């Protein structure tokens, strides 16, 4: 069986590729030095067909959950994400790896992004503050 986003590739192949992609070292700035400012994106649009697909942590992706993908923060890390322009904030838990575009620091689930900005924006400048371990 193949996944609709990866024609011709089995779920096992996709899972292996995900593990390899996610085996990145923790990046500078992902520690206790305080908030960092960067650009956030979102994922989980209905046409992406990700709902229920395994995240890099192994849990099923839920576009309605307050979760996010990060290249450098450990799974289970709680993060306060604040829209730099409006001050709106959301608390998320890291359960996936990404975003692939290195100009962005975090990929929020659709529901989490909607808490701080309109999804039509696509991207928003945010401040990230790590709050510790598993939520």
PLY file of the C-alpha trace (Angstrom):
ply
format ascii 1.0
element vertex 135
property float x
property float y
property float z
element edge 134
property int vertex1
property int vertex2
end_header
0.00 0.00 0.00
1.28 3.48 -0.82
0.58 6.83 0.78
-1.30 9.39 -1.37
1.48 11.98 -0.93
4.26 9.57 -1.86
3.12 7.56 -4.90
5.00 4.30 -5.32
6.51 4.38 -1.85
5.38 2.09 0.92
4.58 3.44 4.40
7.72 1.66 5.67
9.89 3.51 3.12
8.27 6.82 4.05
8.77 6.07 7.76
12.47 5.29 7.20
12.92 8.50 5.21
11.21 10.41 8.02
13.54 8.89 10.61
16.58 9.76 8.50
15.34 13.30 7.88
14.61 13.74 11.58
18.03 12.63 12.77
19.35 16.15 12.95
21.42 17.60 15.77
19.88 20.16 18.09
20.52 23.63 16.74
21.86 26.65 18.55
19.11 28.77 20.05
17.05 25.80 21.16
18.04 26.03 24.79
17.17 28.01 27.92
18.57 31.34 26.73
15.07 32.72 26.40
12.69 33.50 23.55
13.87 33.56 19.96
12.16 35.28 17.06
11.63 33.53 13.75
9.04 32.69 11.08
6.32 30.09 11.66
4.31 28.23 9.05
1.45 25.74 9.38
0.49 22.36 7.99
-2.54 20.14 7.98
-4.70 21.61 5.22
-7.49 19.19 4.22
-5.98 18.68 0.75
-2.68 17.54 2.29
-4.29 14.29 3.51
-2.10 14.18 6.62
-4.83 13.57 9.20
-3.96 10.35 11.00
-0.63 9.88 9.21
2.19 9.15 11.68
4.28 12.11 12.78
8.02 11.69 13.31
7.30 10.91 16.97
4.99 8.08 15.90
1.73 9.62 17.06
-0.97 10.23 14.44
-1.08 13.75 13.02
-4.14 15.70 14.17
-4.62 19.11 12.51
-6.90 20.11 15.41
-4.33 19.39 18.14
-2.09 22.06 19.65
1.08 20.50 18.27
4.02 21.55 16.11
7.03 20.37 14.16
10.54 21.55 14.97
13.91 20.56 13.55
15.77 21.09 16.82
13.49 20.76 19.85
12.99 17.35 21.46
9.65 15.59 21.19
7.37 16.51 24.07
8.84 19.99 24.53
6.18 22.55 25.35
6.56 25.85 23.52
4.78 29.19 23.85
4.42 30.67 20.36
3.58 34.38 20.26
2.60 36.34 17.16
5.15 39.19 17.13
2.69 41.64 15.55
-0.42 40.99 17.68
0.78 39.36 20.91
-1.63 36.45 20.40
-0.13 33.26 21.78
-0.64 29.53 21.78
0.96 26.68 23.72
2.04 23.71 21.60
3.81 20.41 22.11
6.51 19.28 19.68
5.59 15.92 18.13
6.98 16.15 14.60
10.05 17.21 12.62
10.17 20.11 10.20
9.71 22.48 8.61
11.87 21.45 5.68
12.26 25.08 4.59
15.11 26.33 6.79
13.88 29.93 6.62
11.12 28.82 9.02
11.69 27.65 12.58
8.44 25.89 13.44
5.49 24.30 11.65
2.27 24.65 13.65
-0.76 22.44 13.25
-3.63 24.21 11.50
-5.55 24.70 14.76
-2.51 26.09 16.59
-1.77 28.56 13.78
-5.41 29.69 13.80
-5.00 30.66 17.46
-2.42 33.32 16.54
-3.09 34.25 12.90
-5.30 33.69 9.87
-4.18 30.62 7.91
-4.52 32.68 4.71
-1.35 34.47 5.82
0.58 31.21 5.58
3.52 32.59 7.52
3.82 34.75 10.63
6.75 36.19 12.58
6.71 34.69 16.07
8.58 34.52 19.31
9.25 31.02 20.66
9.73 30.29 24.32
10.48 26.73 25.40
8.74 25.80 28.63
10.15 22.39 29.36
9.26 18.77 28.99
6.22 16.77 28.13
2.90 18.58 28.44
0 1
1 2
2 3
3 4
4 5
5 6
6 7
7 8
8 9
9 10
10 11
11 12
12 13
13 14
14 15
15 16
16 17
17 18
18 19
19 20
20 21
21 22
22 23
23 24
24 25
25 26
26 27
27 28
28 29
29 30
30 31
31 32
32 33
33 34
34 35
35 36
36 37
37 38
38 39
39 40
40 41
41 42
42 43
43 44
44 45
45 46
46 47
47 48
48 49
49 50
50 51
51 52
52 53
53 54
54 55
55 56
56 57
57 58
58 59
59 60
60 61
61 62
62 63
63 64
64 65
65 66
66 67
67 68
68 69
69 70
70 71
71 72
72 73
73 74
74 75
75 76
76 77
77 78
78 79
79 80
80 81
81 82
82 83
83 84
84 85
85 86
86 87
87 88
88 89
89 90
90 91
91 92
92 93
93 94
94 95
95 96
96 97
97 98
98 99
99 100
100 101
101 102
102 103
103 104
104 105
105 106
106 107
107 108
108 109
109 110
110 111
111 112
112 113
113 114
114 115
115 116
116 117
117 118
118 119
119 120
120 121
121 122
122 123
123 124
124 125
125 126
126 127
127 128
128 129
129 130
130 131
131 132
132 133
133 134
